[in-house]
Amino acid sequence: MGVVVSVCAFHLTTAIDIPLEVEQLPTITEASPSSLIAFPFDESFPMTCEAKGNPEPEFRWTKNGEEFDPYQDPRLIKEDNSGTFVIPNTGNLTEYQGTYRCYANNKLGTAITEEIEFVVPHVPKFPKEKIDPIKVEEGQPVILECNPPKGIPPLQIYWMTIDLQHIEQDERVSMGLNGDLFFSNALEKDSRRDYCCFAAFPRIRTIVQKNAMSVVVKSTVQELDPCIALFEKLTNSILERKPSLLMPSGVKSETQLVNGDELLLECIAEGIPTPKIEWVRMGHRLPDRATIENHGKLLSIDQVNEDDSGKYMCKAKNIHGEAKHSFDVSVEGQWKNSQLSTIGSDVRIKCSATGTPQPTIQWRVNGKPLKASNRKVLDDTIVLHNAKSIDSAVYQCEASNRHGTLLANANIMIMSKFMGLRWFYSLLLKIASTFLLNLMGTMSLCVIKVMLWWWCFSDVPDAPENLVLSEHKGRSVKLKWIPGDDHNSSTTDFIIEYEESQWEPGNWNELQRVPGNHGSAVLKLYGHVDYRFRVSGVNAVGRGRPSEPTERYKTPPAAPDKNPENIKIEGHLPHEMDINWEPLSPIEHNGPGLEYKVSYKRQDVEEDWHEHVVKRHSFVVKGTPTFVPYEIRIQARNYQGWGPEPKVVTGYSGEDFPSAAPDDVEVEVMNNSLVKVSWTRVHKDKLHGHLGGYRINWWRLRSLLDSKKTHGNKHTLTFPGDRNHAMLPGLTPFSEYSLIVMTFNGRGNGPGSHAVNFKTPEGDVQKHIVALTWAPPLVANGVLTGYRLEYQLINDTEEVGVLQSMDISSPDTTSCVLRNLEAVSRYKFYLRSCTRVGCGPQVSEESTTTPVARLASIHGGISTQGWFIGLMCAVALLTLIVLIACFVNRNKGGKYAVKEKEDLHPDLESQGMHDDTFCEYSDNDEKPLKGSQHSLSGQIKAEDSGDSLVDYGDEDAQFNEDGSFIGEYAGRKEKRVSMEVKGTTNQSKA
């Protein structure tokens, strides 16, 4: 439900002229619509602002709330004695995107337009997704969801096969208003693999296709006894059931509209036999203008009014029963009667606004927010106490809710008694003779100090009449019409719509718009289409009812006017090249027999074009060299001939894995937990694809307190883009590491470099701290001024700690150390980046603080204890006694084959003590300490974890070009998290 605004003020038609000796406030006479869309095929876009007044108004503009001077931009086209300027379509329209407002002012006051949003549309796309086949038993209902992307309306939905054959629709199979395809009961013949939803956006001449969907219908009688199966196929009695509604849900719903809207009520049912839909209006007959469409499933009433309010019901029936749904429909008057009056020395200005939700009203005077003085706001009314000539101004009422904003101007002039009475009497004479009042979006009234009551009324235009087609020229025709009554609000536009009988019979689509002062238009049409046309008028109140349609006019077939667009070249395998494009919409075929000629050849190689003619909108070239550039062009044709000469696009054949590793890998130790890794870039001839970036795999070999080496769990960090160095954070101090570097492309990783070993220095014992690092925002949306960091205690209780905050005023700061936190406690951290306007959305992470004690300090403490020294002495003495006993026993009993025994059963422990090979591994080596730290991103075991290499094989993290961290690495069973703030407690990443 939108917003409807009525300010009771009056603009008099030319039959009532304000005397020339009377100065006039500015009045906006023409302005651009509230949304101006920059269609790529239009040559220019006028930002219209025209006004009248005495003295003659001057104009100024704002853009996004700031002053904007069109004369400062030489690319803009300006008009003399006008506020209008024109944005030419020079290909770079994005910089002009924004919200504009025009101000027309003279010494008496200022009138303003509604905000005008200049929109540069983007190309809508379906999301890339894998759609699993839908399996259903025969007789059960099926719903295929379209979920079209958002784009510039109107939106048109088609369901077709991959060969562009329309899915046949009837009482059993039909498309809903939301674009989904409904099967009331599935049959075996519905099984197919190419149900495709096409979304067409005609205003930007774009069609997008969703991935094909597969439906598999299983027969319910295949597993039965043959006799029973035959009977079942003849009677279908087991599957039969009474109807139930697929759309809408529930038994009752409410619909709210305003005068002039179109009422659309939809009921789609399932059941066997296929239900039939009936529509009734409780206590009344359906209006004469009501139409039943979509095989009885859609009730449409055009141009509703208050008389159409009431309860409507749909009934889905078959021989086994029925299902019902009721609709409570309420229609509100689009313009309510309001009044503006002066009583004694007070002036009252009333603004009536209706909508759902209820709009909020903001008052302005001469374009600026209303201030106090003698002006008092009472809900929707302004009261001017003891009005004086200084109160003469343009008063604006702006009503808004979540659906939009509307604005109306009311010109208020306070005159002297003599001047006012003279003008008022002349006004009464003209009113008595003409009875002409006109209410518009911008309105004016001369208020005098006498009691005056006027009531306001206006309505949408009547339907145009006497539509005539003339000047038939094959694919163009001239349409003429006589405008209907505009009901005191001048017609601003005429909308011409068409309906064709082949692709979407019964559906009306907008063809073009012409200004409201026109009574004819030349229509450019597609070939091989059986058209009929209708026209409707638009004024400040809304859109009027359409005219009666013209007779049919069928255009002759012709060759296609255009070729496919949005050509995409991809290579999923090394020796293949996939070519895809957006097909022409059915109406763009211009005739039967549409096909596409795909031509391709190697770029910069002298060879002939390879050509193939296909009916689908994709083609796979096989046997191509790996990752070489190709030139591709696609041309449409039908039985009438070829389309225009196609444009040449460039793409690459399939990628293969990189064949070379980075050379000259070096490691520079920055501190006890951070190193800088540098390498020589892989030559582009060895990439065999588009460079994705570089990956570093590293693992901890050992603590420098232990001589054993083990292959610790592997970690991976990904650095996108072409670079030759990166920072590796989060390492454990006083440890030995090994790493390799590799490049990757769209196919995958290349070979790894030679392993490089390095050692990290010792670190201090840090207790109860958290070190945070982060990367700057990818898009700052302004000048970055710093960051705001907040944190609080969140232990596993219902209560949380007090939220602490700190402002970081330097935008270059990307790290912070928090000290003196609670020991063995869980904290949550929130970080926002800030500009001069304010701070943006937050990212958050959690971590547990734990005191860290290094192995060296623990080892030293034990070795100085007396009980430990005594225990070691006792062990040594016992070992000496055992050795003496063995020696005596050997001499006493003769030779003992100790050597042979040792050869057969080697001492694995002693072997491990002396073997320092890389592959030696001990599960007992370096178990995590009780006080080990945890990552802010999860439960990563500090020091060495027992995780396997496989657990980290596909875990990637992201770094910016400067090495700043924007991802994370994690241990086994951890989900990968994509955030801009990560952290660990010793050297955290945030």
RODRENDO-37460 format. One record per residue (C-alpha): residue in one letter; x, y, z. Coordinates in pm, whole numbers, padded with zeros to 5 digits, always signed. Last residue first. Layout:
<nodes>
aXYZ
...
</nodes>
This chain:
<nodes>
a+04106-01005+01359
k+04409-01225+01375
s+04555-01292+01714
q+04919-01306+01817
n+04890-01448+02164
t+04513-01460+02206
t+04417-01527+01848
g+04215-01297+01624
k+03989-01242+01329
v+03820-00923+01201
e+03725-00887+00836
m+03510-01192+00828
s+03477-01509+00621
v+03454-01806+00858
r+03563-02159+00772
k+03393-02416+00986
e+03615-02597+01232
k+03620-02978+01242
r+04002-02986+01253
g+04188-02661+01307
a+04138-02315+01163
y+04304-02064+00937
e+04148-01727+00901
g+04045-01461+00655
i+04098-01090+00600
f+04458-01059+00726
s+04679-00780+00608
g+04948-00892+00369
d+04963-00564+00181
e+04772-00715-00115
n+04501-00836+00116
f+04506-01179+00272
q+04251-01459+00253
a+04233-01792+00433
d+04207-02139+00292
e+04116-02471+00448
d+04125-02735+00178
g+04408-02955+00303
y+04371-02860+00664
d+04192-03165+00796
v+04388-03388+00562
l+04711-03301+00738
s+04585-03460+01056
d+04510-03270+01373
g+04697-03350+01691
s+04764-02988+01754
d+05107-02840+01814
e+05151-02514+02020
a+04799-02388+02079
k+04494-02601+02003
i+04249-02420+01775
q+03910-02395+01945
g+03747-02118+01739
s+03797-01794+01548
l+03934-01602+01843
s+04204-01869+01855
h+04273-02052+02176
q+04578-02047+02403
s+04733-02339+02587
g+04714-02334+02966
k+04662-02703+03008
l+04948-02767+02775
p+04882-02939+02446
k+05072-03270+02403
e+05418-03207+02265
d+05520-03549+02137
n+05302-03828+02261
d+05172-03916+01915
s+05530-03953+01800
y+05645-03897+01442
e+05973-03966+01260
c+05931-03867+00894
f+06186-03583+00895
t+06475-03800+01021
d+06646-03730+01353
d+06704-04093+01448
h+06898-04114+01771
m+06620-04103+02026
g+06384-04283+01792
q+06618-04580+01780
s+06638-04577+02158
e+06262-04597+02175
l+06234-04864+01909
d+06480-05093+02084
p+06548-05350+01816
h+06391-05693+01857
l+06564-05942+01627
d+06895-05762+01622
e+06876-05702+01994
k+06820-06071+02063
e+07118-06162+01846
k+07340-05919+02031
v+07224-06042+02369
a+07312-06400+02289
y+07422-06490+02643
k+07764-06644+02702
g+07819-06828+03023
g+07587-06857+03320
k+07801-06698+03590
n+07962-06431+03374
r+07621-06340+03241
n+07455-06336+03582
v+07726-06111+03725
f+07686-05861+03442
c+07306-05865+03472
a+07326-05803+03847
i+07569-05514+03798
l+07335-05354+03539
v+07038-05388+03772
i+07225-05225+04061
l+07334-04931+03842
t+06974-04871+03724
l+06853-04865+04085
l+07117-04605+04176
a+07023-04383+03879
v+06652-04401+03964
a+06723-04309+04325
c+06936-04013+04218
m+06660-03888+03985
l+06406-03907+04267
g+06634-03712+04500
i+06683-03435+04247
f+06304-03410+04190
w+06234-03395+04561
g+06483-03112+04597
q+06323-02890+04327
t+06560-02706+04091
s+06485-02922+03787
i+06111-02867+03823
g+06126-02488+03782
g+06359-02500+03483
h+06132-02734+03288
i+05824-02522+03351
s+06001-02204+03243
a+06133-02361+02925
l+05800-02515+02834
r+05647-02169+02810
a+05370-02062+03046
v+05064-01896+02892
p+04779-01743+03095
t+04440-01804+02932
t+04203-01555+02767
t+03910-01705+02571
s+03815-01555+02236
e+03508-01433+02043
e+03467-01246+01713
s+03261-00957+01580
v+03216-00745+01269
q+03031-00416+01296
p+02840-00209+01045
g+02970+00140+00961
c+03074+00430+01181
g+02982+00791+01116
v+02982+01072+00861
r+03353+01156+00903
t+03435+00792+00837
c+03446+00499+01079
s+03538+00128+01069
r+03358-00087+01325
l+03498-00364+01549
y+03320-00584+01804
f+03499-00822+02044
k+03347-01098+02256
y+03530-01225+02562
r+03562-01565+02730
s+03751-01590+03057
v+04052-01793+03172
a+04206-01478+03324
e+04007-01155+03327
l+04166-00890+03104
n+04465-00682+03210
r+04578-00608+02855
l+04414-00543+02516
v+04662-00525+02228
c+04554-00349+01906
s+04622-00391+01538
t+04536-00228+01205
t+04622+00137+01273
d+04646+00341+00952
p+04307+00505+01011
s+04441+00660+01335
s+04175+00766+01585
i+04118+00430+01752
d+03817+00479+01977
m+03775+00252+02279
s+03475+00069+02416
q+03383-00153+02712
l+03043-00328+02723
v+02976-00431+03084
g+02987-00806+03134
v+02729-01058+03034
e+02475-01237+03249
e+02305-01564+03155
t+02622-01757+03222
d+02878-01926+02999
n+03128-01637+03012
i+03056-01337+02790
l+03290-01056+02905
q+03265-00747+02686
y+03438-00576+02395
e+03411-00264+02182
l+03653-00127+01922
r+03574+00186+01719
y+03795+00249+01418
g+03968+00537+01242
t+03906+00834+01012
l+03847+00660+00677
v+03751+00918+00413
g+03435+00802+00238
n+03248+00486+00142
a+03536+00281+00292
v+03516-00006+00042
l+03752-00301+00109
p+03754-00217+00479
p+04100-00203+00642
a+04245-00538+00751
w+04254-00663+01107
t+04484-00748+01396
l+04392-00816+01758
a+04623-00914+02045
v+04443-01044+02352
i+04596-01030+02698
h+04559-01220+03024
k+04920-01318+03067
q+05201-01283+02814
v+05526-01477+02880
d+05788-01325+02652
g+05874-01478+02319
e+06168-01679+02185
p+06270-01649+01823
t+06099-01820+01528
k+06288-02071+01316
f+06290-02133+00941
n+06274-02423+00697
v+06206-02377+00324
a+06041-02656+00125
h+06106-02649-00250
s+05811-02495-00431
g+05473-02658-00462
p+05320-02771-00789
g+05021-02581-00929
n+04688-02552-00756
g+04345-02557-00922
r+04151-02511-01245
g+04070-02142-01203
n+04434-02062-01133
f+04677-02142-00854
t+05034-02063-00746
m+05242-02255-00494
v+05460-02173-00193
i+05612-02425+00053
l+05672-02400+00425
s+05870-02551+00714
y+05870-02442+01076
e+06101-02455+01379
s+05974-02311+01705
f+06071-02054+01968
p+05750-01854+01925
t+05434-02011+01780
l+05319-01855+01452
g+05005-01641+01420
p+05110-01436+01119
l+05247-01514+00769
m+05297-01196+00567
a+05303-01208+00188
h+05543-01156-00102
n+05563-01174-00481
r+05218-01061-00593
d+04968-01110-00875
g+04626-01151-00723
p+04477-01344-00435
f+04676-01452-00128
t+04554-01781+00015
l+04674-01917+00351
t+04708-02285+00427
h+04791-02473+00748
k+04935-02822+00782
n+04927-03018+01107
g+05268-03102+01243
h+05530-03316+01066
t+05744-03409+01364
k+06103-03329+01453
k+06257-03440+01778
s+06522-03222+01939
d+06286-03055+02184
l+06305-02708+02339
l+06320-02563+01987
s+05960-02674+01952
r+05911-02894+01650
l+05827-02921+01280
r+05542-02675+01259
w+05355-02674+00928
w+05320-02438+00635
n+05127-02417+00309
i+05139-02083+00128
r+04900-02013-00155
y+04940-01772-00446
g+04699-01587-00672
g+04418-01665-00913
l+04618-01623-01231
h+04396-01685-01532
g+04500-02005-01703
h+04793-02219-01818
l+05016-02055-01551
k+05347-02164-01702
d+05340-01914-01989
k+05255-01641-01736
h+05590-01688-01561
v+05561-01783-01195
r+05652-01492-00968
t+05977-01502-00771
w+05925-01548-00397
s+05888-01366-00066
v+05763-01479+00276
k+05752-01230+00564
v+05737-01379+00913
l+05523-01317+01220
s+05504-01489+01561
n+05841-01421+01729
n+05907-01111+01521
m+05972-01014+01157
v+06150-01333+01045
e+06235-01303+00674
v+06161-01617+00470
e+06283-01673+00116
v+06143-01863-00184
d+06370-01819-00485
d+06133-01990-00729
p+05754-02015-00752
a+05630-02351-00883
a+05568-02445-01245
s+05306-02639-01440
p+04992-02449-01345
f+04682-02672-01369
d+04486-02651-01694
e+04244-02385-01817
g+03982-02418-02088
s+03966-02186-02391
y+03981-01810-02354
g+03743-01536-02455
t+03711-01243-02695
v+03394-01091-02834
v+03322-00998-03196
k+03003-00805-03267
p+02744-00957-03495
e+02644-00825-03841
p+02269-00771-03824
g+02022-01065-03822
w+02013-01320-04100
g+01724-01418-04322
q+01349-01461-04345
y+01345-01825-04226
n+01519-01718-03907
r+01866-01593-03822
a+02067-01490-03519
q+02441-01424-03524
i+02698-01520-03263
r+03061-01404-03268
i+03367-01549-03100
e+03737-01458-03112
y+03957-01700-02923
p+04243-01657-02676
v+04447-01963-02569
f+04408-02149-02244
t+04486-02508-02337
p+04458-02590-02705
t+04104-02667-02822
g+03978-03017-02897
k+03614-02948-02819
v+03404-02635-02870
v+03087-02650-02660
f+02777-02453-02765
s+02497-02278-02579
h+02172-02098-02661
r+01989-02385-02831
k+01891-02390-03199
v+02241-02444-03337
v+02434-02348-03652
h+02808-02410-03643
e+03093-02206-03796
h+03472-02224-03773
w+03619-01898-03901
d+03919-01935-04127
e+04275-01922-04001
e+04550-01665-03963
v+04619-01669-03591
d+04606-01351-03382
q+04298-01481-03202
r+04203-01841-03270
k+03868-01878-03445
y+03497-01885-03363
s+03156-01861-03529
v+02827-01968-03368
k+02525-01930-03598
y+02201-01913-03402
e+01861-02039-03510
l+01504-01904-03521
g+01270-02089-03755
p+00958-01873-03732
g+00942-01492-03749
n+01050-01169-03584
h+01229-01378-03314
e+01214-01077-03078
i+00867-01178-02953
p+01006-01508-02825
s+01287-01340-02631
l+01629-01370-02792
p+01860-01608-02616
e+02115-01504-02353
w+02451-01650-02440
n+02676-01946-02361
i+03007-02065-02511
d+03194-02347-02336
m+03555-02403-02449
e+03716-02745-02420
h+04068-02886-02409
p+04171-02809-02050
l+03824-02861-01896
h+03586-02605-01741
g+03656-02333-01994
e+03419-02040-02000
i+03306-01792-02265
k+03000-01582-02183
i+02797-01386-02439
n+02577-01128-02271
e+02381-01049-02588
p+02217-01246-02866
n+02177-01076-03205
k+01932-00806-03303
d+01666-00711-03556
p+01591-01070-03659
a+01482-01117-04023
a+01122-01027-04097
p+00775-01173-04070
p+00478-00952-04163
t+00299-00763-03886
k-00049-00862-03777
y-00291-00587-03668
r-00593-00689-03461
e-00869-00436-03396
t-00807-00179-03127
p-00859-00239-02756
e-01116-00045-02550
s-00940+00224-02356
p-00750+00169-02036
r-00877+00297-01700
g-00690+00589-01550
r-00349+00600-01386
g-00298+00813-01079
v-00392+01134-00904
a-00119+01348-01062
n-00229+01239-01409
v-00196+00926-01621
g-00397+00826-01930
s-00461+00479-02073
v-00420+00343-02428
r-00497+00006-02590
f-00338-00201-02866
r-00383-00521-03065
y-00104-00721-03217
d-00060-01043-03419
v+00319-01079-03431
h+00528-01194-03727
g+00770-00899-03706
y+00830-00675-03408
l+00674-00329-03388
k+00766+00041-03394
l+00454+00241-03302
v+00399+00595-03433
a+00207+00793-03171
s-00112+00998-03152
g-00302+01234-02925
h-00013+01413-02756
n-00045+01667-02473
g+00002+01399-02206
p+00350+01310-02325
v+00405+00966-02484
r+00478+00630-02326
q+00577+00305-02499
l+00498-00064-02542
e+00367-00164-02200
n+00253-00524-02185
w-00100-00666-02176
n-00144-01040-02117
g-00446-01211-02275
p-00242-01422-02516
e+00118-01456-02408
w+00325-01610-02689
q+00087-01626-02985
s-00200-01379-02958
e-00026-01051-02884
e-00131-00779-02642
y-00001-00424-02659
e+00007-00126-02425
i+00031+00249-02488
i+00063+00465-02176
f-00037+00830-02210
d+00138+01076-01987
t+00086+01400-01789
t-00293+01434-01807
s-00399+01754-01636
s-00586+01718-01306
n-00937+01864-01299
h-01113+01544-01400
d-00887+01458-01701
d-01183+01380-01930
g-01081+01126-02194
p-00820+01180-02465
i-00914+01111-02832
w-00694+00849-02995
k-00453+00791-03283
l-00215+00498-03346
k+00029+00508-03639
v+00169+00176-03760
s+00513+00026-03799
r+00632-00321-03896
g+00462-00329-04234
k+00390+00035-04302
h+00026+00084-04199
e-00035+00459-04191
s-00347+00428-03976
l-00479+00258-03663
v-00772+00431-03488
l-00864+00450-03119
n-01195+00632-03077
e-01177+00690-02699
p-00928+00749-02418
a-01028+00613-02075
d-01120+00873-01817
p-00841+01044-01627
v-00788+00979-01255
d-00986+01188-01007
s-01012+01533-00851
f-01201+01698-00566
c-01138+01980-00323
w-01392+02159-00102
w-01392+02532-00055
w-01483+02733+00255
l-01399+03106+00287
m-01437+03337+00590
v-01268+03666+00504
k-00909+03775+00554
i-00780+03666+00215
v-00596+03350+00104
c-00466+03328-00253
l-00443+02959-00333
s-00185+02754-00519
m-00129+02386-00591
t+00153+02150-00694
g+00028+01794-00735
m-00284+01932-00899
l-00637+02033-00806
n-00830+02224-01071
l-01142+02427-01018
l-01369+02547-01294
f-01719+02655-01205
t-01712+02874-01520
s-01948+03168-01478
a-01989+03165-01103
i-01615+03102-01057
k-01534+03402-01278
l-01762+03631-01083
l-01631+03503-00750
l-01270+03571-00856
s-01345+03930-00947
y-01493+03967-00599
f-01183+03809-00437
w-00935+04028-00624
r-01096+04349-00506
l-01147+04209-00159
g-00778+04108-00131
m-00639+04434-00255
f-00849+04639-00010
k-00793+04403+00286
s-00419+04373+00231
m-00306+04036+00111
i-00185+03711+00272
m-00058+03466+00011
i-00044+03089+00062
n+00085+02861-00216
a+00035+02495-00129
n+00298+02246-00253
a+00245+01869-00242
l+00496+01590-00175
l+00475+01211-00185
t+00718+00960-00034
g+00761+00585-00067
h+00658+00235+00040
r+00812+00250+00389
n+00599+00549+00479
s+00606+00911+00368
a+00404+01231+00358
e+00560+01564+00257
c+00343+01876+00293
q+00502+02189+00150
y+00400+02547+00224
v+00492+02810-00035
a+00501+03148+00137
s+00297+03446+00252
d+00346+03455+00630
i+00518+03795+00603
s+00183+03933+00480
k+00045+03869+00825
a-00157+03587+00980
n-00279+03641+01336
h-00220+03277+01421
l-00112+03054+01130
v-00246+02705+01209
i-00087+02410+01032
t-00295+02090+01016
d-00215+01718+00995
d-00139+01673+01365
l-00169+02025+01507
v+00132+02228+01391
k+00154+02587+01514
r+00290+02880+01317
n+00318+03213+01500
s+00690+03166+01558
a+00772+02791+01532
k+00988+02661+01250
l+00888+02452+00946
p+01168+02262+00774
k+01294+02441+00461
g+01158+02418+00106
n+00982+02751+00112
v+00805+02639+00431
r+00822+02269+00510
w+00590+02031+00692
q+00663+01663+00756
i+00382+01409+00770
t+00416+01043+00873
p+00223+00792+00666
q-00010+00532+00822
p+00120+00185+00731
t-00072+00146+00509
g-00175+00470+00343
t-00367+00792+00383
a-00254+01153+00390
s-00469+01461+00449
c-00289+01795+00473
k-00483+02087+00626
i-00380+02451+00617
r-00556+02675+00871
v-00528+03054+00862
d-00623+03265+01166
s-00730+03631+01158
g-01101+03561+01139
i-01148+03210+01017
t-00945+03129+00710
s-01009+02803+00538
l-00844+02513+00366
q-01047+02201+00337
s-01002+01837+00268
n-01206+01580+00078
k-01015+01254+00045
w-00818+01155-00262
q-00735+00789-00322
g-01054+00665-00169
e-00984+00341+00013
v-01061-00007-00118
s-01093-00300+00123
v-01092-00664+00009
d-01144-00948+00258
f-01048-01261+00063
s-01197-01603+00136
h-01043-01943+00060
k-01233-02264-00005
a-01161-02632-00074
e-01412-02873-00234
g-01522-03234-00235
h-01469-03572-00400
i-01626-03499-00740
n-01401-03193-00791
k-01413-02840-00660
a-01183-02546-00579
k-01392-02260-00442
c-01272-01900-00445
m-01427-01635-00222
y-01466-01257-00224
k-01561-01042+00074
g-01620-00668+00035
s-01483-00352-00122
d-01562-00308-00493
d-01788-00009-00426
e-01487+00185-00291
n-01322+00182-00633
v-01123-00067-00840
q-00961+00024-01174
d-00935-00327-01321
i-01083-00633-01153
s-00895-00959-01207
l-00982-01305-01071
l-00712-01564-01143
k-00743-01945-01134
g-01011-01989-01399
h-00779-02115-01672
n-00534-01828-01619
e-00804-01559-01638
i-01146-01469-01499
t-01243-01107-01570
a-01429-00856-01352
r-01554-00549-01543
d-01917-00642-01483
p-01857-00652-01108
l-01909-00993-00941
r-02259-01020-00802
h-02319-00932-00442
g-02381-01089-00100
m-02045-01270-00088
r-01861-01229-00415
v-01809-01557-00595
w-01530-01727-00791
e-01522-02092-00904
i-01209-02298-00961
k-01210-02646-01118
p-01017-02925-00952
t-00805-03177-01147
p-00956-03520-01079
i-00755-03571-00863
g-00636-03288-00638
e-00433-02968-00632
a-00550-02609-00618
i-00439-02265-00738
c-00635-01960-00620
e-00542-01604-00720
l-00695-01263-00653
l-00574-00962-00854
l-00734-00622-00792
e-00598-00342-01011
d-00554-00005-00841
g-00759+00302-00939
n-00890+00385-00594
v-00668+00246-00321
l-00603-00116-00228
q-00598-00341+00077
t-00616-00722+00057
e-00686-00952+00351
s-00652-01330+00372
k-00860-01627+00480
v-00848-02007+00474
g-00476-02071+00503
s-00222-02070+00222
p-00282-01904-00115
m-00192-02098-00331
l-00154-02476-00312
l-00517-02519-00212
s-00665-02863-00140
p-00895-03063-00360
k-01050-03403-00288
r-00865-03723-00368
e-00820-03970-00651
l-00500-04170-00654
i-00651-04508-00563
s-00943-04465-00805
n-00732-04418-01118
t-01008-04616-01289
l-00850-04749-01608
k-00488-04724-01498
e-00576-04888-01167
f-00760-05170-01340
l-00456-05241-01554
a-00231-05221-01250
i-00454-05457-01058
c-00434-05708-01339
p-00058-05663-01373
d-00003-05700-00996
l+00136-05374-00866
e+00494-05244-00887
q+00442-05020-01190
v+00112-04878-01067
t+00226-04562-00883
s+00432-04434-01177
k+00733-04226-01079
v+00747-03870-01208
v+01102-03730-01247
v+01128-03351-01279
s+01454-03180-01378
m+01516-02807-01353
a+01719-02601-01601
n+01928-02321-01455
k+01743-01991-01452
q+01740-01775-01763
v+01779-01400-01802
i+01613-01174-02058
t+01711-00809-02100
r+01572-00527-02309
i+01610-00270-02027
r+01240-00179-02034
p+01155-00531-02151
f+01278-00709-01836
a+01224-01077-01918
a+01264-01360-01667
f+01297-01708-01819
c+01226-02020-01612
c+01353-02343-01766
y+01210-02694-01727
d+01470-02902-01908
r+01504-03250-01759
r+01165-03400-01836
s+00899-03607-01661
d+00561-03438-01707
k+00447-03726-01933
e+00436-03951-01627
l+00165-03733-01479
a+00184-03490-01186
n-00125-03354-01016
s-00213-02989-00964
f+00120-02899-01126
f+00221-02539-01042
l+00492-02333-01215
d+00620-02046-01000
g+00620-01692-01144
n+00479-01516-00836
l+00146-01460-01014
g+00114-01835-01061
m+00198-02039-01370
s-00028-02327-01478
v-00046-02703-01516
r-00372-02891-01445
e-00624-02636-01577
d-00400-02572-01878
q-00043-02474-01957
e+00190-02612-02225
i+00553-02543-02145
h+00668-02311-02424
q+00936-02444-02661
l+01260-02251-02631
d+01482-02553-02705
i+01590-02567-02337
t+01224-02593-02253
m+01005-02298-02164
w+00841-02127-01869
y+00809-01751-01927
i+00798-01468-01671
q+00754-01098-01755
l+00870-00824-01518
p+00759-00462-01561
p+00960-00341-01385
i+01332-00263-01347
g+01502-00554-01178
k+01489-00802-00892
p+01585-01160-00970
p+01317-01421-01046
n+01229-01679-00778
c+01125-01947-01034
e+01000-02226-00811
l+00871-02548-00964
i+00572-02671-00759
v+00458-03034-00785
p+00133-03201-00675
q+00109-03583-00640
g-00069-03794-00902
e+00238-03986-01013
e+00498-04004-00742
v+00750-03724-00720
k+01122-03677-00773
i+01254-03325-00817
p+01608-03329-00955
d+01859-03128-00750
i+01917-02767-00851
k+02279-02652-00843
e+02296-02279-00805
k+02428-01969-00978
p+02202-01685-00875
f+01967-01552-01144
k+02088-01225-01285
p+01958-00870-01319
v+02164-00633-01535
h+02213-00311-01343
p+02000-00001-01378
v+02139+00353-01358
v+01878+00526-01142
f+01825+00901-01117
e+01599+00949-00814
i+01390+01265-00829
e+01288+01400-00487
e+00954+01573-00517
t+00971+01925-00651
i+01017+02244-00455
a+00848+02585-00439
t+01023+02881-00279
g+00888+03213-00152
l+00797+03576-00214
k+01135+03703-00337
n+01151+03435-00605
n+01226+03067-00581
a+01214+02742-00778
y+01397+02455-00602
c+01469+02125-00781
r+01550+01798-00603
y+01792+01521-00704
t+01865+01174-00563
g+02167+00991-00704
q+02332+00842-01012
y+02521+01105-01210
e+02859+00937-01159
t+02713+00608-01288
l+02622+00756-01625
n+02948+00704-01811
g+02846+00586-02159
t+02795+00930-02312
n+02422+00921-02257
p+02360+01293-02225
i+02219+01428-01895
v+01978+01712-01974
f+01906+02022-01766
t+01574+02183-01678
g+01552+02481-01441
s+01448+02710-01721
n+01516+03057-01852
d+01779+02912-02090
e+01813+02533-02120
k+02122+02343-02006
i+02294+02037-02157
l+02532+01864-01916
r+02885+01777-02026
p+03017+02122-01924
d+02950+02045-01555
q+02958+02363-01343
y+02634+02486-01504
p+02447+02191-01353
d+02508+02333-01002
f+02444+02080-00724
e+02408+02180-00359
e+02403+01883-00121
g+02108+01669-00009
n+02192+01374-00234
k+02196+01613-00529
t+02049+01960-00487
w+01926+02191-00761
r+01868+02566-00814
f+01618+02767-01011
e+01512+03130-01033
p+01146+03224-01047
e+01000+03511-01254
p+00875+03784-01021
n+00590+03689-01043
g+00562+03312-01070
k+00592+03014-01300
a+00787+02689-01276
e+00966+02429-01488
c+01196+02152-01365
t+01286+01858-01589
m+01592+01639-01545
p+01610+01525-01907
f+01780+01191-01983
s+01967+01147-02310
e+02027+00904-02598
d+01823+00615-02464
f+01957+00263-02531
p+02122+00221-02190
f+01801+00297-01998
a+01874+00560-01736
i+01569+00531-01510
l+01411+00846-01370
s+01216+00778-01051
s+01016+01058-00887
p+00892+01171-01227
s+01050+01478-01386
a+00889+01814-01318
e+00641+02053-01478
t+00436+02347-01350
i+00603+02412-01014
t+00443+02726-00872
p+00643+03028-00753
l+00453+03283-00543
q+00266+03549-00733
e+00269+03927-00728
v-00068+04086-00794
e-00072+04359-01057
l-00124+04094-01326
p-00454+03982-01180
i-00466+03608-01101
d-00626+03433-01393
i-00935+03215-01365
a-01030+03058-01701
t-00669+02952-01740
t-00724+02697-01467
l-00700+02785-01101
h-00458+02597-00877
f-00617+02534-00543
a-00518+02418-00200
c-00648+02135+00015
v-00340+01922+00051
s-00412+01563-00044
v-00157+01286-00005
v-00183+00915-00082
v+00100+00685+00021
g+00148+00331-00105
m+00000+00000+00000
</nodes>
